[in-house]
Amino acid sequence: SGDLDFLEVTLAPVLAGVADPLLQLTEPDTNLLVPDSSIWERHWEQCFPNGRKHFTYSNIMAVAGLRSIARLSNDYRYDEAADVIRSGLLNMETGPAFEVQLKGQACPALASAPEEICDFCGPWDGSVIEAINLGVIRPDSALARGTLFGLMSNLSMGASPGFLRNDDGAGTTNPYPWYDDQEWVVIDLRMAAAMAQVAGAMEEQTLRNNAFTVVGWITHLAGNNANLIPELL
């Protein structure tokens, strides 16, 4: 009952301060949110590649959030708004979905932002894995598989089973590549969750084993660090 009381108090402010503005911030030409600084806190006014963009992560979270709000408020407008933004994510012309070659096969995948689908722009970003984890795309879809295996191929640390947060480190125009060249534990764990989902949908035991390996790796490190999980490795 406490949760319901909390919901009754907070739902109206959330609708007015978060959900309703998202309806206004969706661009009619792209069906994506207006450019923002997103999860990695890109500086708002700086020029490409470090400025605001139509980040995939922001749009994934908007879809998931609007769907939740639709259920809580019983207002179909939020489901419709979520469907519009999802259509923008899947648009191969103006959205972040793009075609890549993985093991000699053309596959669709989600880039960090549509602005980063270009030569030397660094399209791979671990945050987009939330499209699978939050049910924005089906785990048995070609886009889910292409995104997951593309991230596994392009963000692998090599020396550990973990992952970079994105491919904006050394060798790019990033003036501070060190931060991007570390292993990010939050990406490790979210990648493991997506591996498990896709493995279940594909009945792929090797991929499921990979998920367990990543979780075991982080658990082992925490066990040797007073049970604390670090941000970076």
N, C-alpha and C positions, 0 to 999 in steps of 0.2 A: 504493500500500500504506500510505503514511503516513496518508491519510485514513481508511482502514479501521481502523488502529491507534487513531487518535484517537476514532473512533466507538465502538470497543469499550470504551475507557476512560470516555467521557463519557455513553454512552447511559443507563446505569442511573441516574446522578444526575439527568439530564434528565427521565427518566420519573418519578422519585420527587419531584423538586422543581418540575416545571413541568406535565407532562402529566397526572399523576394528580390534582394539586390542581384542575385545570380540570374534571375529571369531578365533583369534589365541589362546585365553585363554580357549577355550572349550576342555575338555578332551575327546579323542576318546573312552575311555573305559567306561566312565560314562555318556557322553553327558551333563555333568554339567560343570560349570565354575571351574577353579582350586580353591582350598580352599582360603578363604580370611577372613577378620575380620568382615565384614558386618555391619548391622545397629547398633548393640549394642557395636561396637568397641572392640571386643575381642582382647586381646593382642596377637600380631603376633607369638611370639616365645614361649609363655608359653605352658605348657603341658595341656592335656585334664583335666578338661572340658573347660578351659578358652582360649585355643588357636584357631587358624584359622581352619575352617571347610568348607565343601561344603554347605554353608548356603542357605536355601530355598529362603529367601528374596532376596538375591543377584541374584539368577537365575530368580525369578519372574520379578524383575525389568529389567533384561537383555532381557527377552522375550518381555515385554511391550515396552521397548526402541527400540529394533531392529525392531519390527513391525511398530512403528512410523517412524523410519528412512527409512524403506522400502517404505512407502507411500510418504515421502517427497522427496526421491531421485529417486523414480521409479526404484529401483534396487532390483530385486527379491532375490538376494543372502542373503539379510538381513532377509527376510521372511523365507527363508530356514534355516538360522542359528537359528532363533527364534523357528522354529518347532523342530529342533534338541534338543535345550535346554529344551523345553517343554516336549519332550519325555523322557529326563533324569529325569525331575521332577515327571513324572507319573510312572517311573519304580519301581515296588515293590521289585526288587532284589537289585539294587544298588542306587536307589534314595531315597528321603525323604518320599515317600508315604508308609504308613504302615497301618496295620489292628488293630482296637481297638474295644473294647466292649463298646457300649453306650446303656444304658437301656436294657441290655441283648441281644443286636443285634450286630453282627460283621459289622463294617463300615470302609471304607477307610478314611484316614485323612493324612494331611501333617504335618510332624515333622519339628522342627527347622532346622535340618540337618540330613542326614543319619547316621552320627556318634553318634547321640543322641538317636537312636532307640535301646535302651538296658536298662536293669534293672537299676534303680536309676540314669539314665542319664538325665532326665528332657526333654522330647521331645516337650512339649507344648510351643509355642512361638507365641504371638499375631501378630507379623509382617507378618506371613504367610497368614493372612487374605487378604492381597493384591492380592492374586491369584484370589479371587472372585471379588474384587473391580476393578481390572484392566483387567478383562475378560480373564485371562489365563486359568481358568477353568469355565465351565458353572455353573450358579447359581442353575440350576435344576439338577445338577449331584450328584451322590452319594458321590463323593469326596468333593464337596462343602458343602453338608449337614453334612458329617462326620467331616470335618474340623471345620465348624462353631460351631456345637453343642459340639464337643470335647473341643474347646477353651472356650465356655460358661460354660461347666461343670468344667473344670480344672483350669481356671484362674479367676473365679468369686471372687469378693471381699467379698461377703456375706453381709457386713454391708451397702453396697451401690450397685446400679445397675452397677457399673463399673468393671474394670478388671485390673489384674496384666499385666506386659509386657511379662512375661514368668514364668516358674515354677522352676527357679534356685535360689529361696530364701532360707529361713530357712528350715533345714532338708536335705539339699544337701551338696555337698562338696564345695560349694561357700564360700570363706573366708569372703566375704563382702555381706551378704544376704539382708541388709537393703534396698539397692537401688532397688532390684528386688521385695521386698515385699510391695512396694507402688502402689497405683493406678495411672496408666499412662493415662492421658487425651487423648493423641493422639491415643492410642489403644482403648479407649472408643469410640471415634468418628469414627474410621475406622471400628470397630466392628459394630457400629450402621448402617453404610453405607452398610456393607455386610448383616446384618440382613434384611434390607429393600429390597435388591436385591433378597435374597433367599426367603423372604416372598412373594414377587411379583411372583416369579417363581413357588412357591408351593401354592399360594393363601392361605397363613397362616396368619390369622389376629392377633393371639397371638404374633407371632414373630414380626410382624410389630409394634404392640403396645410396645414390648420390645425396639425396635429401638427408638421410640418416647420417651420412658421413659428415656433412656440413654441421648439423646440429651437434653431433658428437665432438667435433673439433672445437666449437665454441664452448660446449660444456666442459671439455677437458681444460681449456685455457682458464675458464672461470674457476674451476676447482683448484687450480694452482695460483689463483690470484684472490684469495680470501672470498671466493664465490662472487666476485665482482666482474661484471661484463663491461669491457672497455668500449669506447666509441670507435676507436681506430686500432689497427694492428700494424 
